[in-house]
Amino acid sequence: MPEFQKVVMIGLGYIGLPTAALIASRGMQVVGVDTKEDVVRTVGSGAIHISEPDLDGLVSKVVSSGALVTATKPQPADVFIIAVPTPIDGDNRPDLSSVNAAVESILDVLAPGNLVILESTSPIGTTEAIARRISERRPDLHVGTNGKEDGSVYVAYCPERVLPGRILTELINNDRCIGGITPACTRRAQRFYKMFVRGACVATTARAAELVKLTENAFRDTNIAFANELSLICDRFDINVWEVIDIANRHPRVNVLRPGPGVGGHCIAIDPWFIIDSAPDLARVMRTSRDVNNQKTHRIIERAEALIDDHPYANVACCGLTFKANIDDLRESPAMEVALHLAAKYGPRVKVVEPNLRRLPPDLADHRVGFMNIDEALRSCEIAIVLVDHDEFKMIPLAERRHLDVIDTRGIWQDMPVRT
């Protein structure tokens, strides 16, 4: 009999749903659990509630075959995967309420031999805390016991590391970092992931795996902060930052990233705070990087307001709302923050262009801003604030935008004078 026959996926968001569908396509029975009834209904009908290439077809296929079903509560299974949000609160401290609720939801259905995996980005020690909670509430189960199979429940951490727009491909091909609270937990989790992952399943401890995930995104945040800080220095001295970066990167050991209006997404903008909260006296570079990237967004808002105030009757095109190019994800988006500030101050003069959304987000719609495609914006606006480097924006030739006053935070219109 196969070791893993039934899997419960708790959380059907950007990571949980693609992972559940992929596992279901490998011959296992998957129950997708979510507290949002509309998500449960949508996925249960074979449709999807997020935008991701090829996901709609895969979900439709596994739902139609019965391999993926949905529910609002967990049921007995061999594997329980927790993939729920882990945001930060108003004080930039980790909010683990969804993780804790997910653990509580499975306590009554856990059985000997079960594997519990946390995939949500979490502070150091979270996986161990889950194991302790299971032990407290289910003293009949030996959590993470080495060498004693009877009554054991296995607990491990395996963070996702995928790129929106390539999630299904990267779920299969990327290496995975797997850390159990004991070596036996690690080995069991490795065997599970090897059923659908082609990349290496690298073994470590739970604490190390938690820090690996945080390190990956804190490193990227710090490198983006360097680029954003450089862009401000170039602005002060009237130097083209894009030219400086392009030439500097000709050095064989230099790879400066490109600046932007800040940092968005659930990972890079959030994860460094988990390390900062754990070791505030040591994580000084990470804290500074967070401050630099947040301040860059405020600087773009100030510059946009100054330009608009110099043109009191001009319409303004905010080009892009998502946190990165060619996706529909607004989580922690600095572009969205800029657009909201401008909409609150200038109202209907602001025209939003976001080719990856079908309608305006409610917060923007409340300010009566326009929502249009790029062609309409080019005809009706005199100012453009380029906030996201969508492919559609890159294709606009100079002749069609020569009349615009531009603040280009992404460096995609370098063939005309720009402000970064």
C-alpha positions as a Python dict, from the first residue, in 0.01 Angstrom:
ca = {
    (1, 'M'): (0, 0, 0),
    (2, 'P'): (139, 347, -88),
    (3, 'E'): (277, 544, 205),
    (4, 'F'): (85, 859, 111),
    (5, 'Q'): (-263, 813, -30),
    (6, 'K'): (-462, 1111, 99),
    (7, 'V'): (-350, 1470, 150),
    (8, 'V'): (-529, 1761, 317),
    (9, 'M'): (-416, 2104, 195),
    (10, 'I'): (-515, 2380, 438),
    (11, 'G'): (-525, 2705, 246),
    (12, 'L'): (-620, 2737, -121),
    (13, 'G'): (-440, 3059, -208),
    (14, 'Y'): (-152, 3139, -442),
    (15, 'I'): (56, 2848, -309),
    (16, 'G'): (-196, 2605, -163),
    (17, 'L'): (-417, 2570, -470),
    (18, 'P'): (-140, 2506, -727),
    (19, 'T'): (31, 2263, -488),
    (20, 'A'): (-295, 2079, -418),
    (21, 'A'): (-370, 2048, -789),
    (22, 'L'): (-18, 1924, -866),
    (23, 'I'): (-29, 1660, -591),
    (24, 'A'): (-373, 1547, -709),
    (25, 'S'): (-235, 1506, -1062),
    (26, 'R'): (20, 1258, -924),
    (27, 'G'): (-242, 1007, -819),
    (28, 'M'): (-310, 1107, -459),
    (29, 'Q'): (-650, 1204, -321),
    (30, 'V'): (-641, 1569, -214),
    (31, 'V'): (-887, 1759, 2),
    (32, 'G'): (-846, 2135, -34),
    (33, 'V'): (-959, 2317, 279),
    (34, 'D'): (-1025, 2689, 308),
    (35, 'T'): (-1220, 2903, 553),
    (36, 'K'): (-1358, 3115, 268),
    (37, 'E'): (-1673, 2948, 143),
    (38, 'D'): (-1659, 3127, -193),
    (39, 'V'): (-1311, 2984, -253),
    (40, 'V'): (-1431, 2635, -158),
    (41, 'R'): (-1724, 2663, -399),
    (42, 'T'): (-1516, 2805, -683),
    (43, 'V'): (-1243, 2543, -664),
    (44, 'G'): (-1495, 2268, -597),
    (45, 'S'): (-1663, 2354, -926),
    (46, 'G'): (-1335, 2312, -1112),
    (47, 'A'): (-1266, 2686, -1150),
    (48, 'I'): (-995, 2906, -998),
    (49, 'H'): (-1002, 3236, -809),
    (50, 'I'): (-644, 3345, -883),
    (51, 'S'): (-459, 3410, -1207),
    (52, 'E'): (-176, 3170, -1287),
    (53, 'P'): (-78, 3024, -1626),
    (54, 'D'): (-207, 2669, -1687),
    (55, 'L'): (-360, 2641, -1340),
    (56, 'D'): (-719, 2661, -1465),
    (57, 'G'): (-679, 2357, -1689),
    (58, 'L'): (-504, 2152, -1421),
    (59, 'V'): (-764, 2231, -1154),
    (60, 'S'): (-1049, 2153, -1392),
    (61, 'K'): (-889, 1818, -1476),
    (62, 'V'): (-821, 1700, -1120),
    (63, 'V'): (-1161, 1817, -993),
    (64, 'S'): (-1340, 1643, -1280),
    (65, 'S'): (-1154, 1320, -1205),
    (66, 'G'): (-1239, 1342, -835),
    (67, 'A'): (-873, 1361, -732),
    (68, 'L'): (-925, 1708, -580),
    (69, 'V'): (-1228, 1791, -365),
    (70, 'T'): (-1286, 2088, -135),
    (71, 'A'): (-1416, 2137, 216),
    (72, 'T'): (-1429, 2396, 492),
    (73, 'K'): (-1288, 2161, 756),
    (74, 'P'): (-1007, 1901, 753),
    (75, 'Q'): (-1077, 1529, 753),
    (76, 'P'): (-856, 1228, 828),
    (77, 'A'): (-562, 1191, 589),
    (78, 'D'): (-201, 1073, 565),
    (79, 'V'): (-49, 1417, 509),
    (80, 'F'): (-159, 1762, 628),
    (81, 'I'): (-1, 2063, 458),
    (82, 'I'): (-49, 2411, 605),
    (83, 'A'): (-19, 2687, 344),
    (84, 'V'): (-198, 2984, 499),
    (85, 'P'): (-107, 3355, 510),
    (86, 'T'): (146, 3480, 765),
    (87, 'P'): (125, 3861, 748),
    (88, 'I'): (274, 4119, 981),
    (89, 'D'): (69, 4335, 1215),
    (90, 'G'): (76, 4712, 1254),
    (91, 'D'): (397, 4690, 1455),
    (92, 'N'): (571, 4477, 1188),
    (93, 'R'): (549, 4167, 1404),
    (94, 'P'): (456, 3823, 1263),
    (95, 'D'): (88, 3735, 1280),
    (96, 'L'): (62, 3357, 1311),
    (97, 'S'): (-308, 3343, 1388),
    (98, 'S'): (-391, 3160, 1066),
    (99, 'V'): (-117, 2901, 1125),
    (100, 'N'): (-237, 2846, 1480),
    (101, 'A'): (-597, 2810, 1363),
    (102, 'A'): (-489, 2558, 1099),
    (103, 'V'): (-309, 2349, 1363),
    (104, 'E'): (-614, 2359, 1588),
    (105, 'S'): (-833, 2243, 1301),
    (106, 'I'): (-639, 1918, 1250),
    (107, 'L'): (-585, 1814, 1611),
    (108, 'D'): (-896, 1598, 1635),
    (109, 'V'): (-831, 1411, 1310),
    (110, 'L'): (-459, 1337, 1351),
    (111, 'A'): (-366, 970, 1369),
    (112, 'P'): (-46, 768, 1416),
    (113, 'G'): (178, 783, 1110),
    (114, 'N'): (47, 1120, 989),
    (115, 'L'): (284, 1377, 841),
    (116, 'V'): (222, 1746, 919),
    (117, 'I'): (405, 1995, 697),
    (118, 'L'): (417, 2372, 739),
    (119, 'E'): (483, 2560, 415),
    (120, 'S'): (382, 2908, 530),
    (121, 'T'): (670, 3153, 578),
    (122, 'S'): (725, 3158, 953),
    (123, 'P'): (959, 3284, 1226),
    (124, 'I'): (1232, 3059, 1361),
    (125, 'G'): (1085, 2804, 1600),
    (126, 'T'): (732, 2793, 1458),
    (127, 'T'): (754, 2429, 1348),
    (128, 'E'): (874, 2325, 1691),
    (129, 'A'): (583, 2519, 1844),
    (130, 'I'): (343, 2322, 1624),
    (131, 'A'): (493, 1997, 1748),
    (132, 'R'): (457, 2111, 2109),
    (133, 'R'): (94, 2206, 2051),
    (134, 'I'): (17, 1865, 1906),
    (135, 'S'): (186, 1697, 2203),
    (136, 'E'): (-11, 1907, 2450),
    (137, 'R'): (-349, 1844, 2290),
    (138, 'R'): (-285, 1485, 2177),
    (139, 'P'): (-70, 1317, 2443),
    (140, 'D'): (-161, 982, 2287),
    (141, 'L'): (63, 1066, 1991),
    (142, 'H'): (444, 1067, 1997),
    (143, 'V'): (545, 1374, 1797),
    (144, 'G'): (868, 1342, 1603),
    (145, 'T'): (983, 1029, 1781),
    (146, 'N'): (1293, 868, 1635),
    (147, 'G'): (1293, 493, 1596),
    (148, 'K'): (944, 440, 1741),
    (149, 'E'): (693, 418, 1459),
    (150, 'D'): (391, 326, 1671),
    (151, 'G'): (192, 634, 1760),
    (152, 'S'): (434, 876, 1593),
    (153, 'V'): (326, 1190, 1413),
    (154, 'Y'): (589, 1354, 1191),
    (155, 'V'): (625, 1731, 1176),
    (156, 'A'): (837, 1920, 922),
    (157, 'Y'): (887, 2254, 753),
    (158, 'C'): (921, 2298, 376),
    (159, 'P'): (890, 2655, 248),
    (160, 'E'): (768, 2736, -100),
    (161, 'R'): (1007, 2922, -329),
    (162, 'V'): (817, 2989, -649),
    (163, 'L'): (771, 3283, -883),
    (164, 'P'): (418, 3403, -964),
    (165, 'G'): (354, 3337, -1331),
    (166, 'R'): (572, 3023, -1318),
    (167, 'I'): (433, 2851, -1010),
    (168, 'L'): (348, 2512, -1158),
    (169, 'T'): (682, 2482, -1338),
    (170, 'E'): (881, 2585, -1032),
    (171, 'L'): (684, 2365, -792),
    (172, 'I'): (808, 2070, -996),
    (173, 'N'): (1162, 2177, -1087),
    (174, 'N'): (1291, 2393, -803),
    (175, 'D'): (1498, 2246, -522),
    (176, 'R'): (1316, 2219, -190),
    (177, 'C'): (1452, 2273, 160),
    (178, 'I'): (1302, 2025, 407),
    (179, 'G'): (1357, 2042, 782),
    (180, 'G'): (1192, 1809, 1029),
    (181, 'I'): (1193, 1842, 1405),
    (182, 'T'): (1378, 1509, 1404),
    (183, 'P'): (1575, 1329, 1133),
    (184, 'A'): (1290, 1077, 1101),
    (185, 'C'): (1047, 1363, 1030),
    (186, 'T'): (1280, 1501, 767),
    (187, 'R'): (1314, 1168, 590),
    (188, 'R'): (940, 1111, 584),
    (189, 'A'): (877, 1459, 441),
    (190, 'Q'): (1149, 1403, 181),
    (191, 'R'): (980, 1085, 62),
    (192, 'F'): (655, 1276, 21),
    (193, 'Y'): (798, 1566, -180),
    (194, 'K'): (997, 1335, -404),
    (195, 'M'): (663, 1206, -534),
    (196, 'F'): (608, 1528, -729),
    (197, 'V'): (929, 1734, -712),
    (198, 'R'): (1207, 1684, -967),
    (199, 'G'): (1445, 1924, -796),
    (200, 'A'): (1665, 1820, -507),
    (201, 'C'): (1495, 1777, -169),
    (202, 'V'): (1767, 1908, 61),
    (203, 'A'): (1754, 1789, 422),
    (204, 'T'): (1818, 2013, 721),
    (205, 'T'): (1660, 2100, 1056),
    (206, 'A'): (1328, 2277, 1098),
    (207, 'R'): (1490, 2591, 1237),
    (208, 'A'): (1744, 2607, 956),
    (209, 'A'): (1472, 2558, 694),
    (210, 'E'): (1269, 2841, 846),
    (211, 'L'): (1569, 3072, 834),
    (212, 'V'): (1659, 2963, 479),
    (213, 'K'): (1325, 3093, 354),
    (214, 'L'): (1359, 3420, 542),
    (215, 'T'): (1720, 3459, 427),
    (216, 'E'): (1630, 3424, 61),
    (217, 'N'): (1387, 3714, 70),
    (218, 'A'): (1583, 3932, 312),
    (219, 'F'): (1883, 3900, 80),
    (220, 'R'): (1676, 4012, -218),
    (221, 'D'): (1524, 4297, -18),
    (222, 'T'): (1870, 4421, 78),
    (223, 'N'): (1991, 4413, -283),
    (224, 'I'): (1682, 4601, -402),
    (225, 'A'): (1741, 4857, -127),
    (226, 'F'): (2091, 4919, -262),
    (227, 'A'): (1947, 4987, -608),
    (228, 'N'): (1673, 5212, -469),
    (229, 'E'): (1921, 5406, -260),
    (230, 'L'): (2147, 5443, -563),
    (231, 'S'): (1856, 5582, -764),
    (232, 'L'): (1803, 5855, -505),
    (233, 'I'): (2172, 5947, -511),
    (234, 'C'): (2166, 5964, -891),
    (235, 'D'): (1861, 6185, -877),
    (236, 'R'): (2034, 6431, -647),
    (237, 'F'): (2328, 6465, -886),
    (238, 'D'): (2120, 6455, -1205),
    (239, 'I'): (2271, 6126, -1324),
    (240, 'N'): (2080, 5859, -1516),
    (241, 'V'): (2061, 5566, -1274),
    (242, 'W'): (1982, 5316, -1550),
    (243, 'E'): (2300, 5409, -1733),
    (244, 'V'): (2506, 5382, -1414),
    (245, 'I'): (2369, 5036, -1339),
    (246, 'D'): (2412, 4909, -1695),
    (247, 'I'): (2775, 5017, -1706),
    (248, 'A'): (2855, 4901, -1351),
    (249, 'N'): (2712, 4559, -1432),
    (250, 'R'): (2972, 4517, -1707),
    (251, 'H'): (3213, 4442, -1422),
    (252, 'P'): (3236, 4059, -1407),
    (253, 'R'): (3161, 4049, -1034),
    (254, 'V'): (2892, 4319, -1010),
    (255, 'N'): (2520, 4261, -1052),
    (256, 'V'): (2325, 4564, -931),
    (257, 'L'): (1950, 4509, -946),
    (258, 'R'): (1713, 4763, -1097),
    (259, 'P'): (1536, 5014, -872),
    (260, 'G'): (1161, 5058, -852),
    (261, 'P'): (890, 5236, -653),
    (262, 'G'): (949, 5015, -349),
    (263, 'V'): (908, 4645, -278),
    (264, 'G'): (586, 4447, -287),
    (265, 'G'): (448, 4097, -272),
    (266, 'H'): (385, 3881, 31),
    (267, 'C'): (744, 3758, 51),
    (268, 'I'): (1015, 4020, 4),
    (269, 'A'): (824, 4303, 169),
    (270, 'I'): (725, 4090, 468),
    (271, 'D'): (979, 3817, 541),
    (272, 'P'): (1271, 4035, 659),
    (273, 'W'): (1052, 4157, 945),
    (274, 'F'): (1038, 3800, 1079),
    (275, 'I'): (1415, 3802, 1125),
    (276, 'I'): (1419, 4160, 1253),
    (277, 'D'): (1156, 4072, 1513),
    (278, 'S'): (1356, 3768, 1626),
    (279, 'A'): (1691, 3950, 1655),
    (280, 'P'): (1637, 4328, 1643),
    (281, 'D'): (1979, 4400, 1792),
    (282, 'L'): (2157, 4204, 1517),
    (283, 'A'): (1946, 4252, 1201),
    (284, 'R'): (2061, 4608, 1141),
    (285, 'V'): (2126, 4586, 765),
    (286, 'M'): (1792, 4414, 711),
    (287, 'R'): (1609, 4683, 910),
    (288, 'T'): (1779, 4960, 715),
    (289, 'S'): (1690, 4788, 387),
    (290, 'R'): (1325, 4773, 487),
    (291, 'D'): (1331, 5143, 571),
    (292, 'V'): (1502, 5235, 242),
    (293, 'N'): (1251, 5043, 32),
    (294, 'N'): (951, 5180, 218),
    (295, 'Q'): (1087, 5535, 194),
    (296, 'K'): (1136, 5497, -181),
    (297, 'T'): (759, 5460, -220),
    (298, 'H'): (700, 5779, -23),
    (299, 'R'): (961, 5958, -234),
    (300, 'I'): (781, 5858, -555),
    (301, 'I'): (455, 5989, -412),
    (302, 'E'): (619, 6324, -328),
    (303, 'R'): (768, 6357, -677),
    (304, 'A'): (444, 6263, -845),
    (305, 'E'): (251, 6520, -643),
    (306, 'A'): (507, 6789, -728),
    (307, 'L'): (478, 6712, -1101),
    (308, 'I'): (98, 6705, -1094),
    (309, 'D'): (81, 7031, -898),
    (310, 'D'): (292, 7193, -1169),
    (311, 'H'): (23, 7090, -1421),
    (312, 'P'): (-301, 7178, -1241),
    (313, 'Y'): (-535, 7072, -1523),
    (314, 'A'): (-352, 6764, -1649),
    (315, 'N'): (-487, 6412, -1630),
    (316, 'V'): (-251, 6154, -1481),
    (317, 'A'): (-204, 5794, -1594),
    (318, 'C'): (-93, 5556, -1318),
    (319, 'C'): (55, 5275, -1525),
    (320, 'G'): (35, 4952, -1326),
    (321, 'L'): (-98, 4848, -986),
    (322, 'T'): (42, 4500, -923),
    (323, 'F'): (354, 4433, -720),
    (324, 'K'): (545, 4299, -1022),
    (325, 'A'): (508, 4270, -1397),
    (326, 'N'): (251, 4062, -1584),
    (327, 'I'): (56, 3925, -1285),
    (328, 'D'): (-267, 4023, -1109),
    (329, 'D'): (-133, 4016, -751),
    (330, 'L'): (-178, 4337, -549),
    (331, 'R'): (-35, 4213, -218),
    (332, 'E'): (185, 4478, -54),
    (333, 'S'): (214, 4653, -391),
    (334, 'P'): (399, 4987, -379),
    (335, 'A'): (233, 5078, -710),
    (336, 'M'): (-106, 5039, -544),
    (337, 'E'): (9, 5258, -254),
    (338, 'V'): (119, 5533, -493),
    (339, 'A'): (-207, 5515, -690),
    (340, 'L'): (-417, 5530, -374),
    (341, 'H'): (-237, 5843, -250),
    (342, 'L'): (-276, 6018, -583),
    (343, 'A'): (-640, 5912, -616),
    (344, 'A'): (-721, 6046, -271),
    (345, 'K'): (-567, 6383, -357),
    (346, 'Y'): (-660, 6428, -724),
    (347, 'G'): (-970, 6212, -769),
    (348, 'P'): (-1106, 6185, -1124),
    (349, 'R'): (-792, 6338, -1274),
    (350, 'V'): (-619, 6006, -1204),
    (351, 'K'): (-660, 5737, -1470),
    (352, 'V'): (-548, 5385, -1383),
    (353, 'V'): (-408, 5143, -1641),
    (354, 'E'): (-374, 4783, -1524),
    (355, 'P'): (-403, 4526, -1804),
    (356, 'N'): (-401, 4232, -1563),
    (357, 'L'): (-716, 4335, -1375),
    (358, 'R'): (-1073, 4332, -1503),
    (359, 'R'): (-1194, 4600, -1266),
    (360, 'L'): (-1062, 4862, -1027),
    (361, 'P'): (-992, 4755, -668),
    (362, 'P'): (-1269, 4892, -444),
    (363, 'D'): (-1041, 5136, -261),
    (364, 'L'): (-955, 5309, -587),
    (365, 'A'): (-1309, 5296, -723),
    (366, 'D'): (-1427, 5492, -418),
    (367, 'H'): (-1220, 5790, -539),
    (368, 'R'): (-1397, 5796, -879),
    (369, 'V'): (-1075, 5748, -1074),
    (370, 'G'): (-1084, 5636, -1435),
    (371, 'F'): (-1001, 5279, -1538),
    (372, 'M'): (-884, 5245, -1896),
    (373, 'N'): (-646, 5070, -2130),
    (374, 'I'): (-310, 5215, -2228),
    (375, 'D'): (-433, 5348, -2563),
    (376, 'E'): (-709, 5548, -2393),
    (377, 'A'): (-464, 5678, -2135),
    (378, 'L'): (-219, 5795, -2401),
    (379, 'R'): (-498, 5994, -2566),
    (380, 'S'): (-647, 6148, -2251),
    (381, 'C'): (-346, 6208, -2021),
    (382, 'E'): (-60, 6455, -2013),
    (383, 'I'): (133, 6289, -1725),
    (384, 'A'): (232, 5926, -1683),
    (385, 'I'): (361, 5760, -1367),
    (386, 'V'): (511, 5424, -1471),
    (387, 'L'): (486, 5200, -1166),
    (388, 'V'): (504, 4846, -1311),
    (389, 'D'): (705, 4721, -1608),
    (390, 'H'): (426, 4524, -1775),
    (391, 'D'): (512, 4395, -2122),
    (392, 'E'): (223, 4596, -2264),
    (393, 'F'): (382, 4921, -2146),
    (394, 'K'): (724, 4829, -2285),
    (395, 'M'): (578, 4804, -2636),
    (396, 'I'): (461, 5167, -2652),
    (397, 'P'): (684, 5349, -2906),
    (398, 'L'): (829, 5691, -2832),
    (399, 'A'): (608, 5858, -3093),
    (400, 'E'): (295, 5769, -2895),
    (401, 'R'): (422, 5899, -2561),
    (402, 'R'): (640, 6192, -2659),
    (403, 'H'): (373, 6435, -2535),
    (404, 'L'): (380, 6298, -2180),
    (405, 'D'): (559, 6424, -1873),
    (406, 'V'): (687, 6100, -1725),
    (407, 'I'): (806, 5962, -1394),
    (408, 'D'): (940, 5620, -1488),
    (409, 'T'): (1014, 5414, -1179),
    (410, 'R'): (1101, 5103, -1381),
    (411, 'G'): (1332, 5236, -1652),
    (412, 'I'): (1130, 5100, -1945),
    (413, 'W'): (1105, 5431, -2134),
    (414, 'Q'): (1473, 5524, -2136),
    (415, 'D'): (1457, 5670, -2487),
    (416, 'M'): (1319, 5994, -2344),
    (417, 'P'): (1409, 6204, -2041),
    (418, 'V'): (1270, 6035, -1732),
    (419, 'R'): (1253, 6091, -1358),
    (420, 'T'): (1324, 5784, -1142),
}
